[in-house]
Amino acid sequence: MNIKRYIPLATTELFTGILVCLICLVAVVGSRLSRLSDTSSITSERPVHIYLEERTDLNQLSEMLADSGVVSSKEELVWAGKLLGWNNFRSGHYLIDGSYSYDVLLSRMARGIQDPVEVTILPGVYKGRLISRISTHFTFDSVALAQTLGDSSFLSEYGLEEKNWIGRMLPDTYSMYWNSAPKTVIKRILNEFESSVIEKYNARLEEVDRNIDEIVTLASIIEWEVRHNEEKAKVSGLYWNRLRQGMRLQADPTVNYAVGERRRLLYEDYETDHPYNTYLYSGLPPGPITNPSLKSIEAALFPEDHDYLYMVANPEGYHLFSETFEEHKEKSEKWREWLREQYRIKRERERQQERSGDAR
C-alpha cells in the first residue's frame, strides 16, 4: 500500500520565503561586491576639492563626500571602507575630478597622497598684501608666515635680511601642498629664484659688477615705473646712466614706497624724509620696494645703451626720454598742458551733467 507524504502548505511557503530572501541577499551582496571594483563608484562631473584639516575617520569622510555630492550613499561608502580596511585618512587637499573606485580614492586619502594647490604670485605687490595672499592657500595664517619672513636665522640661510626678501618672491605659479609649513613654502619660492635668476645669470652679475640685491632693487623700481615690457630696458639704461654719473635716481616709485601707497604724488610727497626716497637720498634705496617680474630683472641686468638721463610719462603709459634737462622741461610742460586740458574737459563734462540734472 503506497503512502503519500504531504508537505504542509505553511512549510512550503516558509521554504519559498527563505529561498527568496537568500536570493535577494546574494543579489545585494553581489551588487555591493561588484561596486568595490566599479571605477565609477565615486564620480564628480566637476572638480571637487576636499580639505582634511586633521586626521579624519571613515564616518566623517563619508559625511563630507556625501555633502559634496560625489557619493550617493554614505552607508555604502562606510561599508566599502571597512571591508577594504581604510578607516582613517590623513590631513591634506584632495581633488576629485572624474570617476574612481572606492579602493583607489580611499587608499590615496588614507596614505596621504595629496593633490597640490596652485599658488600664483603676482609682480609688484606690497609685503603685507603678498603675505596675506600666499597664506590664503595654506593651513597656516598670515601671522605665521610673517613670523617666518621675520626670522633672521632662517633668512640668513639664503644670505638675506628682512628688507630684502620681498625682491626674491619671484612671480610665477607654484604647485605646493596645502598643509605645507611656512618655511617649506618660502624655501620653494627662494629656490626657484636661485635657479631662475642667480644661477642662470651668474656670469652676467660678474660682468656688471653688481650683486644680486642691487639688481633686484633696481628691478623693483622698474616694475612699478614701467607699464610696458618693451620699454623696461630703456628705463633701466636711464637709471644706470644716472647712477654712473652720481645723480639721484629721482624715481617716483620710491616715493610711493616712502608714503606707503601707489597714487599720483603730491609736491609735498617728494619731501618725505625716508631712506627709500631717491629724490632726497643718492644711490639705490636700501632694498627692493616690491617683487619684480623676471622681465624687470632681465632689464636691470641688460640695460639699453643710450645717453638718456630724464624721462616723463605720456598719456599712453609710455615715457618720453631726454638727454638734457632743458629738453626734459619742454616735454614735461607738454605733459602738464595735456593734464590741465584733461581736467578742464572733466570739469566741463561734470557741469553739463549737473545742468542736465537740474533741467529734469
C-alpha positions as CSV (number, residue, x, y, z in Angstrom):
1,M,0.0,0.0,0.0
2,N,1.6,3.4,-1.1
3,I,1.6,6.0,1.5
4,K,1.8,9.6,0.1
5,R,3.6,12.2,2.1
6,Y,2.2,15.7,2.1
7,I,4.2,18.8,2.9
8,P,2.1,21.2,4.8
9,L,1.4,24.4,2.8
10,A,2.8,26.6,5.6
11,T,6.2,24.8,5.4
12,T,6.2,25.3,1.6
13,E,5.6,29.0,1.9
14,L,8.3,29.2,4.6
15,F,10.9,27.5,2.4
16,T,10.0,29.7,-0.6
17,G,10.3,32.8,1.5
18,I,13.7,31.8,2.8
19,L,14.9,31.0,-0.7
20,V,13.7,34.4,-2.0
21,C,15.5,36.1,0.9
22,L,18.7,34.2,0.2
23,I,18.4,35.1,-3.5
24,C,17.9,38.8,-2.6
25,L,20.8,38.7,-0.1
26,V,23.1,37.2,-2.6
27,A,22.0,39.8,-5.2
28,V,22.6,42.7,-2.8
29,V,25.9,41.4,-1.6
30,G,26.9,40.6,-5.2
31,S,25.9,44.1,-6.3
32,R,27.9,45.6,-3.4
33,L,30.9,43.5,-4.1
34,S,30.8,44.5,-7.7
35,R,30.7,48.1,-6.6
36,L,34.1,47.7,-4.8
37,S,35.8,47.3,-8.1
38,D,33.5,49.6,-10.1
39,T,35.6,52.5,-11.4
40,S,32.6,54.8,-11.2
41,S,31.6,54.2,-7.6
42,I,32.7,57.7,-6.8
43,T,32.0,60.3,-9.5
44,S,32.2,64.0,-10.0
45,E,31.5,65.8,-13.2
46,R,33.2,69.0,-11.9
47,P,36.3,69.4,-9.8
48,V,35.6,69.0,-6.1
49,H,38.2,70.0,-3.5
50,I,38.3,68.1,-0.3
51,Y,40.3,69.6,2.6
52,L,41.0,67.5,5.6
53,E,42.4,69.7,8.3
54,E,43.3,66.8,10.6
55,R,43.2,63.0,10.7
56,T,39.6,62.0,9.7
57,D,37.7,58.8,10.3
58,L,35.6,56.9,7.9
59,N,32.3,58.2,9.2
60,Q,33.4,61.9,9.0
61,L,34.8,61.4,5.5
62,S,31.5,59.8,4.3
63,E,29.6,62.8,5.5
64,M,32.0,65.2,3.6
65,L,31.8,63.2,0.4
66,A,28.1,62.9,0.6
67,D,27.7,66.6,1.2
68,S,29.9,67.4,-1.8
69,G,27.7,65.2,-4.0
70,V,30.4,62.7,-5.1
71,V,28.8,59.7,-3.4
72,S,25.1,58.8,-3.3
73,S,25.2,56.5,-0.3
74,K,27.1,57.2,2.9
75,E,26.3,53.8,4.2
76,E,27.7,52.1,1.2
77,L,30.9,54.1,1.4
78,V,31.3,53.2,5.1
79,W,30.7,49.5,4.2
80,A,33.3,49.6,1.4
81,G,35.8,51.4,3.6
82,K,35.5,48.9,6.4
83,L,35.6,45.9,4.1
84,L,38.7,47.3,2.3
85,G,40.4,48.3,5.6
86,W,40.5,52.0,5.0
87,N,39.2,53.6,8.3
88,N,41.4,56.7,8.8
89,F,42.5,59.4,6.4
90,R,45.4,61.8,6.6
91,S,45.1,65.6,6.5
92,G,45.6,67.3,3.2
93,H,44.0,68.6,0.0
94,Y,42.4,66.0,-2.4
95,L,41.0,66.8,-5.8
96,I,38.1,64.6,-7.0
97,D,37.5,65.2,-10.7
98,G,36.2,62.2,-12.7
99,S,35.4,58.7,-11.7
100,Y,37.1,56.4,-9.1
101,S,36.7,53.1,-7.4
102,Y,36.3,53.0,-3.7
103,D,39.7,51.4,-3.2
104,V,41.5,53.9,-5.5
105,L,40.2,57.0,-3.8
106,L,40.1,55.8,-0.2
107,S,43.6,54.3,-0.3
108,R,45.0,57.6,-1.7
109,M,43.4,59.6,1.1
110,A,44.4,57.0,3.7
111,R,48.1,57.2,2.6
112,G,48.0,61.0,2.4
113,I,48.8,61.2,-1.3
114,Q,47.6,64.7,-1.8
115,D,46.9,66.9,-4.8
116,P,48.9,70.1,-4.8
117,V,47.3,73.6,-4.8
118,E,48.3,76.2,-7.3
119,V,49.7,79.4,-5.8
120,T,50.2,82.4,-8.1
121,I,52.5,85.2,-7.1
122,L,51.9,88.4,-9.0
123,P,54.6,91.0,-9.6
124,G,54.6,94.4,-8.0
125,V,52.9,93.5,-4.7
126,Y,53.4,95.1,-1.3
127,K,54.8,92.9,1.5
128,G,51.7,92.8,3.6
129,R,49.4,92.0,0.6
130,L,51.8,89.3,-0.6
131,I,51.9,87.6,2.8
132,S,48.1,87.8,3.0
133,R,47.6,86.3,-0.5
134,I,50.0,83.5,0.0
135,S,48.6,82.4,3.3
136,T,45.1,82.0,1.9
137,H,46.3,79.0,0.0
138,F,47.5,77.1,3.1
139,T,46.6,75.9,6.6
140,F,48.8,78.5,8.2
141,D,47.7,82.1,8.7
142,S,49.4,85.4,7.7
143,V,50.8,85.8,11.2
144,A,52.8,82.6,11.0
145,L,54.1,83.5,7.5
146,A,55.1,87.0,8.7
147,Q,57.0,85.5,11.6
148,T,58.9,83.2,9.2
149,L,59.8,86.1,7.0
150,G,61.0,88.0,10.0
151,D,63.1,85.1,11.2
152,S,66.7,86.4,10.7
153,S,68.3,83.0,11.3
154,F,66.1,81.4,8.6
155,L,66.7,84.3,6.1
156,S,70.4,84.1,6.7
157,E,70.5,80.6,5.1
158,Y,69.8,82.4,1.8
159,G,72.1,85.4,2.6
160,L,69.0,87.6,3.1
161,E,68.0,90.3,5.5
162,E,64.3,91.1,6.3
163,K,64.4,94.2,4.0
164,N,65.5,92.0,1.0
165,W,63.1,89.0,1.0
166,I,60.3,90.8,-1.0
167,G,62.6,91.0,-4.0
168,R,63.1,87.2,-4.1
169,M,59.4,86.4,-4.3
170,L,59.6,85.6,-8.0
171,P,56.3,86.0,-9.7
172,D,55.1,82.6,-11.0
173,T,52.6,79.9,-10.4
174,Y,53.8,77.3,-7.9
175,S,52.4,73.8,-7.1
176,M,52.7,73.1,-3.4
177,Y,50.9,71.1,-0.7
178,W,48.1,72.8,1.2
179,N,49.3,71.7,4.6
180,S,52.9,72.7,4.0
181,A,54.7,74.7,6.7
182,P,55.5,78.4,6.1
183,K,59.3,77.7,5.9
184,T,58.6,74.9,3.3
185,V,56.6,77.4,1.1
186,I,59.2,80.2,1.3
187,K,62.1,77.8,0.6
188,R,60.2,76.6,-2.5
189,I,60.0,80.2,-3.8
190,L,63.5,81.1,-2.9
191,N,64.9,78.0,-4.5
192,E,63.0,78.9,-7.7
193,F,64.6,82.4,-7.6
194,E,68.0,80.8,-7.1
195,S,67.7,78.6,-10.2
196,S,65.8,81.0,-12.4
197,V,67.9,84.2,-11.6
198,I,71.1,83.7,-9.6
199,E,72.3,80.5,-11.3
200,K,71.1,81.5,-14.7
201,Y,72.6,85.0,-14.7
202,N,75.7,84.4,-12.5
203,A,78.1,85.3,-15.3
204,R,76.2,88.5,-16.1
205,L,76.3,89.6,-12.5
206,E,80.0,89.3,-12.6
207,E,80.1,91.3,-15.8
208,V,78.1,94.3,-14.5
209,D,80.0,94.0,-11.1
210,R,76.8,94.3,-9.1
211,N,75.4,91.9,-6.5
212,I,72.0,90.3,-6.8
213,D,70.4,92.6,-4.2
214,E,71.4,95.7,-6.1
215,I,70.0,94.2,-9.3
216,V,66.7,93.2,-7.7
217,T,66.4,96.6,-6.0
218,L,66.7,98.4,-9.3
219,A,64.4,95.8,-11.0
220,S,61.7,96.5,-8.3
221,I,61.8,100.2,-9.2
222,I,61.4,99.4,-12.9
223,E,58.5,97.1,-12.0
224,W,56.5,100.0,-10.6
225,E,57.7,102.6,-13.0
226,V,57.2,100.8,-16.4
227,R,53.8,99.5,-17.6
228,H,55.1,98.0,-20.9
229,N,57.7,95.3,-21.1
230,E,59.3,96.6,-24.3
231,E,60.3,99.8,-22.5
232,K,61.9,98.3,-19.4
233,A,65.4,98.0,-20.8
234,K,65.4,101.7,-21.9
235,V,64.3,102.9,-18.5
236,S,66.9,100.6,-16.9
237,G,69.6,102.2,-19.1
238,L,68.4,105.7,-17.9
239,Y,68.7,104.7,-14.2
240,W,72.1,103.2,-14.7
241,N,73.3,106.3,-16.5
242,R,72.2,108.4,-13.5
243,L,73.9,106.1,-11.1
244,R,77.2,106.2,-13.0
245,Q,77.1,110.0,-13.1
246,G,76.4,110.3,-9.4
247,M,72.9,111.7,-10.0
248,R,70.0,110.9,-7.7
249,L,67.6,108.4,-9.3
250,Q,64.6,110.6,-8.6
251,A,62.3,107.6,-9.2
252,D,58.7,108.2,-8.3
253,P,58.1,104.6,-7.2
254,T,60.5,105.0,-4.4
255,V,58.4,108.0,-3.1
256,N,55.3,105.9,-3.4
257,Y,57.0,103.3,-1.2
258,A,58.0,106.0,1.2
259,V,54.5,107.3,1.6
260,G,53.0,103.8,1.8
261,E,50.7,103.8,-1.2
262,R,50.7,103.9,-5.0
263,R,48.9,107.0,-6.2
264,R,49.5,110.3,-8.0
265,L,52.1,112.0,-6.0
266,L,51.7,115.5,-4.5
267,Y,54.5,118.1,-4.3
268,E,54.9,117.5,-0.5
269,D,55.3,113.8,-1.0
270,Y,58.7,114.4,-2.7
271,E,59.9,115.9,0.6
272,T,59.1,112.8,2.7
273,D,62.2,112.1,4.7
274,H,62.6,108.3,4.2
275,P,65.7,106.3,3.3
276,Y,63.9,104.9,0.2
277,N,63.1,108.4,-1.2
278,T,65.5,108.7,-4.1
279,Y,64.7,112.4,-4.5
280,L,66.4,113.0,-1.2
281,Y,68.9,110.2,-1.0
282,S,71.6,109.3,-3.6
283,G,72.2,105.8,-5.0
284,L,69.9,102.8,-4.8
285,P,67.5,102.5,-1.9
286,P,68.4,100.1,0.9
287,G,66.4,97.3,-0.6
288,P,63.7,96.4,-3.1
289,I,60.3,98.1,-2.9
290,T,58.4,95.2,-4.3
291,N,58.8,91.8,-6.1
292,P,59.9,92.4,-9.7
293,S,59.0,90.1,-12.6
294,L,61.6,88.2,-14.5
295,K,61.3,90.7,-17.3
296,S,62.2,93.6,-14.9
297,I,65.1,91.7,-13.5
298,E,66.4,91.0,-17.0
299,A,66.0,94.7,-17.9
300,A,68.1,95.6,-14.8
301,L,70.8,93.1,-15.9
302,F,70.7,94.1,-19.6
303,P,70.0,97.8,-19.8
304,E,69.7,99.5,-23.2
305,D,72.8,101.5,-24.1
306,H,71.9,105.2,-24.6
307,D,72.6,108.7,-23.2
308,Y,69.2,109.5,-21.7
309,L,69.1,111.0,-18.2
310,Y,65.5,112.2,-17.9
311,M,62.0,110.9,-18.7
312,V,58.4,111.8,-18.2
313,A,55.3,109.7,-18.7
314,N,53.0,110.3,-21.6
315,P,49.2,109.7,-21.7
316,E,49.6,106.2,-23.3
317,G,51.6,104.9,-20.3
318,Y,55.0,105.1,-22.1
319,H,57.8,107.6,-21.4
320,L,59.3,110.5,-23.3
321,F,63.1,110.4,-22.9
322,S,65.6,113.3,-22.9
323,E,69.4,113.7,-22.7
324,T,69.3,117.2,-21.3
325,F,67.4,118.9,-18.6
326,E,66.2,121.7,-21.0
327,E,64.7,119.1,-23.3
328,H,63.1,117.4,-20.4
329,K,61.5,120.6,-19.2
330,E,59.9,121.1,-22.6
331,K,58.5,117.6,-22.7
332,S,57.3,117.8,-19.1
333,E,55.5,121.1,-19.8
334,K,53.6,119.4,-22.7
335,W,52.6,116.7,-20.4
336,R,51.3,119.2,-17.8
337,E,49.4,121.0,-20.5
338,W,47.8,117.8,-21.5
339,L,46.8,117.1,-17.9
340,R,45.4,120.5,-17.5
341,E,43.3,120.1,-20.6
342,Q,42.0,116.7,-19.4
343,Y,41.0,118.3,-16.1
344,R,39.3,121.1,-17.9
345,I,37.3,118.6,-20.1
346,K,36.4,116.6,-17.0
347,R,35.1,119.7,-15.1
348,E,33.1,120.9,-18.2
349,R,31.5,117.4,-18.5
350,E,30.6,117.5,-14.8
351,R,29.0,120.9,-15.2
352,Q,27.0,119.8,-18.1
353,Q,25.7,116.7,-16.2
354,E,24.7,119.0,-13.3
355,R,22.8,121.3,-15.6
356,S,21.1,118.3,-17.2
357,G,20.1,117.1,-13.8
358,D,18.7,120.5,-12.8
359,A,16.7,120.7,-16.0
360,R,15.0,117.4,-15.2
